[in-house]
């Protein structure tokens, strides 16, 4: 077995499984013990099975019965999250970690992915025809008017996009063996929610509903192997926001010293403290310019080995391959976890999180008049000569985003663009 490993043997896989934390040799019979992540120049060039093509085949028991799933895993089959306040330098560090260790970097989701369809039509262009409370809002709207009643729905959009991206990261690791690095994750989104509540931008009912969504879903997700938190004072963050040059961020009343201080406190107290028994956490003082190479060296020296009897990384210990495949199928189809997100008792409903039936009917009627909105991608008879023939059987299912970018940095193999 491997760094993502199973406890027992299961009949039905013709190749069999290796012992804990091992990588297959050239003939897939002998093994070499591994525990620490290795940069590309120091990794042994061990042949591995091709990735399971989850972008065109369902990850289910039938398709994976004879699939050499765990033989793809090695010491770098890990999930790393880089977190911290805005403008602190997360993206550059993510990109360097991905480059050094051969991981897939998934950029943070943005509202363009939710609102712009496959053909380039942006549904936000309909906003001038809609009542103010019905309009499709995004992060820019929040920065300009955080007190607007639509702020809760903006946060809901961020929550759903992050949980979807996190499932995609899990699918990619379990189906291909390639590790993933994320720029923030769903697990620290509560830090923003509670900081927004402290500033009066979210109601208590909305925060309670978000907390319930977390309770309903987080126990179903494999927690990261490593979180790297780049810590910085509010003064430093404000300077870097100004240096980044985004006018909406610079002029927004959101980014105050109080908000950024609350964000730091709530992220550490409500998120990182909860994750610490299960995840390795590195916190760096990022007030001064750090050499990212030092972080790379620290990662190399971390023991991220999964152990049966330890709590840390225990999410990644599977009883058998059937359990691994069941988890992969759940993250691939996403239906069960989406249903859990929506399981909210009537007494806890925050009205500002929902649109009325009138709003929904009006928006749908307007969308039905847009040519590129009438059909699914590739199925529009006016835009495709043979619309009933799909270019690929794409199973990178996305419910919340119309044009997700999660796989644009994948260089292990070429994925088709999601529909």
C-alpha positions in Angstrom: 0.0 0.0 0.0 1.0 3.6 0.0 1.0 7.0 1.7 -2.8 6.9 1.1 -3.2 3.4 2.3 -5.7 0.7 3.2 -5.6 -1.6 6.3 -6.8 -4.8 4.8 -6.5 -6.7 1.5 -9.4 -6.9 -0.9 -10.0 -9.5 -3.6 -10.9 -8.2 -7.0 -7.8 -6.2 -7.8 -5.5 -8.2 -9.9 -2.4 -6.2 -9.0 -2.8 -6.3 -5.3 -1.6 -3.7 -2.8 1.6 -2.7 -1.2 2.5 -2.1 2.4 2.0 1.1 4.2 3.8 4.2 2.9 5.5 2.6 0.0 5.9 3.3 -3.6 6.0 0.7 -6.3 9.3 -0.3 -7.8 9.8 -0.8 -11.5 8.2 -4.2 -11.5 5.5 -3.3 -8.9 6.7 -6.1 -6.6 9.4 -4.8 -4.3 8.9 -1.6 -2.3 10.8 1.2 -0.7 9.8 2.9 2.5 9.0 6.6 2.2 7.6 9.2 4.5 8.9 12.7 3.5 7.9 14.7 0.5 10.6 15.1 -2.1 11.3 17.9 -4.6 11.4 16.8 -8.2 15.2 16.6 -8.5 15.5 14.2 -5.5 12.5 11.9 -6.4 13.3 8.5 -7.9 11.9 8.0 -11.3 9.6 5.1 -10.6 7.2 4.1 -13.3 3.5 4.3 -12.1 0.2 3.4 -13.7 -1.4 6.1 -15.8 -3.9 8.3 -13.9 -7.4 7.1 -13.7 -9.2 9.2 -16.3 -11.8 10.7 -14.0 -12.5 13.5 -16.5 -14.2 11.0 -18.8 -15.1 7.9 -16.7 -17.1 7.6 -13.5 -15.0 6.7 -10.4 -17.2 3.7 -9.3 -16.6 0.2 -8.3 -17.3 -1.3 -11.7 -14.8 1.0 -13.5 -12.2 0.7 -10.8 -12.4 -3.0 -9.9 -9.2 -3.8 -11.7 -7.7 -0.4 -11.5 -4.2 -0.2 -9.7 -5.5 2.7 -7.6 -3.0 2.8 -4.8 0.0 2.0 -7.0 -0.2 5.6 -8.1 0.4 7.0 -4.7 3.8 8.1 -3.4 5.4 10.4 -0.8 4.1 13.5 -2.7 0.5 12.4 -2.9 -0.5 15.0 -0.4 -2.9 17.9 0.0 -1.3 21.2 1.0 -3.2 24.4 1.7 -1.5 27.9 1.8 -3.6 30.3 3.9 -3.4 33.8 5.3 -4.9 37.3 5.1 -5.4 39.1 1.7 -2.4 40.2 -0.4 0.1 38.5 1.9 1.7 36.4 -0.9 -0.2 33.1 -1.0 -0.3 32.7 -4.8 3.4 33.0 -5.4 4.2 30.5 -2.6 1.5 28.1 -3.9 3.0 28.2 -7.4 6.5 27.6 -6.1 5.4 24.6 -3.9 3.6 23.1 -6.9 6.7 23.6 -9.1 9.2 22.2 -6.6 7.2 19.1 -5.7 5.4 18.4 -8.9 1.9 19.1 -7.5 -1.2 20.5 -9.1 -1.9 24.1 -8.1 -5.6 25.0 -8.1 -6.1 28.8 -8.1 -8.7 30.2 -5.8 -12.2 30.2 -7.3 -13.7 33.5 -8.5 -17.2 34.7 -9.3 -16.4 34.8 -13.0 -16.4 31.0 -12.9 -19.9 31.1 -11.5 -21.4 33.8 -13.7 -19.7 33.4 -17.1 -20.9 30.5 -19.2 -19.0 28.2 -21.6 -19.7 30.6 -24.5 -18.6 33.7 -22.6 -22.0 35.1 -21.7 -21.9 36.9 -18.3 -25.3 36.6 -16.4 -24.4 39.7 -14.4 -25.1 41.7 -17.5 -28.8 41.1 -16.7 -28.5 43.0 -13.4 -29.7 46.4 -14.7 -33.0 44.8 -15.6 -33.4 43.3 -12.1 -34.6 44.6 -8.8 -31.7 45.5 -6.6 -32.3 42.7 -4.2 -32.5 40.2 -7.0 -29.2 41.0 -8.7 -26.3 38.6 -9.0 -23.6 40.0 -6.8 -19.9 39.2 -6.4 -16.8 40.1 -4.3 -16.5 43.5 -5.9 -20.0 44.3 -4.8 -19.2 43.3 -1.3 -16.1 45.5 -1.2 -18.1 48.5 -2.4 -21.1 47.9 -0.3 -20.6 45.3 2.5 -23.8 46.4 4.3 -26.0 45.3 1.4 -28.5 42.6 2.2 -27.0 40.5 -0.6 -23.7 40.1 1.3 -24.9 36.8 2.8 -25.5 35.3 -0.7 -22.0 36.4 -1.8 -20.6 34.5 1.1 -22.7 31.5 0.2 -21.3 31.6 -3.3 -17.8 31.6 -1.9 -18.6 28.8 0.4 -20.1 26.6 -2.3 -17.3 27.3 -4.8 -14.7 26.4 -2.2 -16.3 23.2 -1.1 -16.7 22.2 -4.8 -13.0 22.9 -5.5 -12.0 21.0 -2.4 -13.8 17.9 -3.6 -12.1 18.3 -7.0 -8.7 18.4 -5.2 -9.6 15.1 -3.4 -10.7 13.5 -6.6 -7.5 14.5 -8.3 -5.3 13.1 -5.6 -7.2 9.8 -5.2 -7.6 9.2 -8.9 -4.1 10.2 -10.1 -1.7 10.1 -7.2 -0.6 13.6 -7.9 -0.7 15.9 -4.9 -2.5 19.2 -4.9 -1.8 22.7 -3.4 -4.7 25.0 -2.7 -4.8 28.8 -2.2 -7.0 28.8 0.9 -9.7 26.2 1.5 -13.2 25.6 2.7 -11.9 24.8 6.2 -10.8 28.4 7.0 -13.8 30.1 5.4 -15.4 30.4 8.9 -12.7 32.9 9.8 -14.1 35.3 7.2 -17.7 34.6 8.2 -17.2 35.4 11.9 -15.1 38.5 11.1 -17.9 39.7 8.8 -20.4 39.1 11.6 -18.2 41.1 14.1 -18.3 44.0 11.6 -22.1 43.7 11.1 -22.0 42.4 7.5 -23.6 39.0 8.3 -26.5 38.3 10.7 -26.3 35.8 13.5 -28.8 33.6 11.7 -26.7 33.6 8.6 -23.6 32.7 10.6 -25.5 29.9 12.4 -26.6 28.5 9.0 -23.1 28.6 7.6 -21.9 26.8 10.8 -24.6 24.2 10.2 -23.4 23.7 6.6 -19.9 23.1 8.0 -21.1 20.6 10.6 -23.1 18.7 8.0 -20.3 18.4 5.5 -16.8 18.7 7.1 -16.9 15.2 8.6 -17.2 13.8 5.0 -14.1 15.6 3.7 -10.5 14.4 4.1 -8.6 17.1 5.9 -5.4 18.5 4.5 -2.0 16.9 5.3 -0.5 20.4 5.7 -1.7 24.0 6.2 0.9 26.8 5.8 -0.4 29.9 7.4 1.3 33.2 6.4 0.7 35.5 9.4 0.9 39.3 9.2 -0.2 42.2 11.2 -3.2 44.4 10.0 -0.7 47.2 9.3 1.4 45.0 7.0 -1.7 43.6 5.2 -3.0 47.1 4.6 0.3 48.2 3.1 0.3 45.1 0.8 -3.3 45.7 -0.3 -2.3 49.2 -1.3 0.8 47.9 -3.1 -1.3 45.3 -5.0 -3.3 48.2 -6.5 -6.8 46.9 -6.6 -8.8 50.1 -6.2 -11.9 48.4 -4.8 -9.8 46.8 -2.1 -8.0 50.0 -1.3 -11.1 52.1 -1.1 -13.3 49.5 0.7 -14.4 50.2 4.2 -14.1 46.4 4.8 -10.3 46.2 5.2 -9.9 48.0 8.5 -7.4 47.1 11.2 -10.3 45.7 13.3 -11.6 43.5 10.5 -8.2 42.1 9.7 -7.4 41.6 13.4 -10.8 39.7 13.8 -10.0 37.7 10.7 -6.7 36.6 12.1 -8.1 35.7 15.5 -11.2 33.9 14.3 -9.2 31.9 11.7 -6.7 30.7 14.3 -9.3 30.1 17.1 -12.2 28.6 15.1 -10.3 26.9 12.2 -6.7 26.2 12.8 -7.2 25.0 16.4 -9.9 22.6 15.2 -7.7 21.3 12.4 -4.5 21.0 14.4 -5.1 17.4 15.8 -5.6 16.1 12.2 -3.4 18.3 10.1 0.2 19.5 10.3 0.2 23.3 10.6 3.1 25.7 9.9 2.7 29.3 10.9 5.2 31.9 9.5 5.6 35.5 10.5 5.2 37.0 7.0 5.6 40.6 8.0 9.0 40.7 6.3 9.7 39.2 2.9 10.5 35.6 3.3 12.6 33.3 1.1 10.1 30.7 -0.2 13.0 28.3 -0.4 13.1 28.1 3.4 9.4 27.0 3.3 10.2 24.4 0.7 13.0 23.0 3.0 10.7 22.9 5.9 8.2 20.9 3.9 10.9 18.4 3.0 11.7 17.9 6.7 8.1 17.3 7.7 7.0 13.7 8.5 3.6 13.5 6.8 3.4 9.8 7.2 -0.1 8.3 7.8 -0.2 6.0 10.8 -3.1 3.6 11.7 -3.0 4.5 15.4 -2.4 8.2 15.2 -5.1 10.9 14.9 -3.1 13.1 12.6 -3.7 12.3 8.9 -6.1 9.5 10.0 -8.6 10.7 7.4 -6.3 9.3 4.7 -6.3 5.8 6.2 -8.9 3.6 4.5 -10.2 0.3 5.9 -10.0 -1.3 2.4 -10.0 -0.3 -1.2 -13.8 -0.4 -1.3 -13.8 2.4 1.2 -11.3 4.4 -0.8 -13.4 3.9 -4.0 -16.6 4.9 -2.1 -14.9 8.1 -1.0 -13.7 8.8 -4.5 -17.1 8.2 -5.9 -18.7 10.6 -3.3 -16.3 13.4 -4.2 -16.6 12.7 -7.9 -20.4 12.9 -8.1 -20.7 15.4 -5.3 -24.5 14.8 -4.9 -24.4 13.6 -1.3 -22.3 16.4 -0.1 -24.4 19.0 -2.0 -27.4 17.6 -0.3 -25.7 17.9 3.1 -25.0 21.6 2.4 -28.7 22.2 1.9 -29.8 20.3 5.1 -30.8 23.3 7.2 -33.6 23.1 9.9 -36.5 25.6 9.2 -35.8 27.3 12.5 -32.3 28.3 11.5 -33.1 29.8 8.1 -31.6 33.3 7.4 -33.9 35.0 4.8 -31.1 37.0 3.3 -29.5 33.7 2.0 -32.4 32.9 -0.3 -34.0 34.5 -3.4 -37.8 34.5 -3.8 -39.7 32.4 -6.2 -40.6 35.5 -8.2 -36.9 36.4 -8.5 -36.0 32.9 -9.6 -38.8 32.8 -12.2 -37.9 36.2 -13.6 -34.2 35.4 -13.9 -34.9 32.0 -15.5 -37.3 33.7 -18.0 -34.6 36.2 -19.0 -32.0 33.4 -19.3 -34.2 31.4 -21.6 -34.1 34.4 -24.1 -30.3 34.2 -24.3 -29.1 31.9 -27.1 -26.1 30.5 -25.3 -28.2 29.8 -22.2 -30.8 27.7 -23.9 -28.7 24.5 -24.1 -25.9 22.8 -22.3 -22.4 23.2 -23.8 -22.0 21.4 -27.2 -25.8 20.9 -27.4 -26.8 24.2 -29.0 -27.9 23.5 -32.6 -27.1 27.0 -33.7 -23.6 26.9 -32.3 -22.6 23.3 -33.1 -23.1 21.4 -36.4 -23.7 18.1 -34.7 -25.0 19.1 -31.3 -26.0 15.6 -30.1 -22.4 14.4 -30.3 -20.4 15.4 -27.3 -16.7 16.1 -27.7 -16.0 14.2 -24.5 -17.8 12.4 -21.7 -16.8 14.9 -19.1 -17.4 13.8 -15.5 -15.7 16.8 -13.9 -19.1 17.7 -12.6 -19.7 21.3 -11.5 -23.0 22.4 -10.0 -22.1 25.8 -8.6 -19.6 27.0 -11.3 -20.2 27.2 -15.0 -16.5 27.5 -16.1 -14.3 26.2 -13.3 -10.5 26.6 -13.6 -9.4 24.0 -11.1 -7.4 22.0 -13.6 -5.7 24.7 -15.8 -2.4 24.1 -14.1 -2.3 20.4 -14.5 0.9 19.3 -16.3 0.8 15.6 -15.4 -1.6 15.0 -18.2 -3.9 17.1 -20.3 -7.4 17.4 -19.0 -10.2 18.6 -21.3 -11.9 21.9 -20.3 -14.9 21.3 -18.0 -18.3 22.0 -19.5 
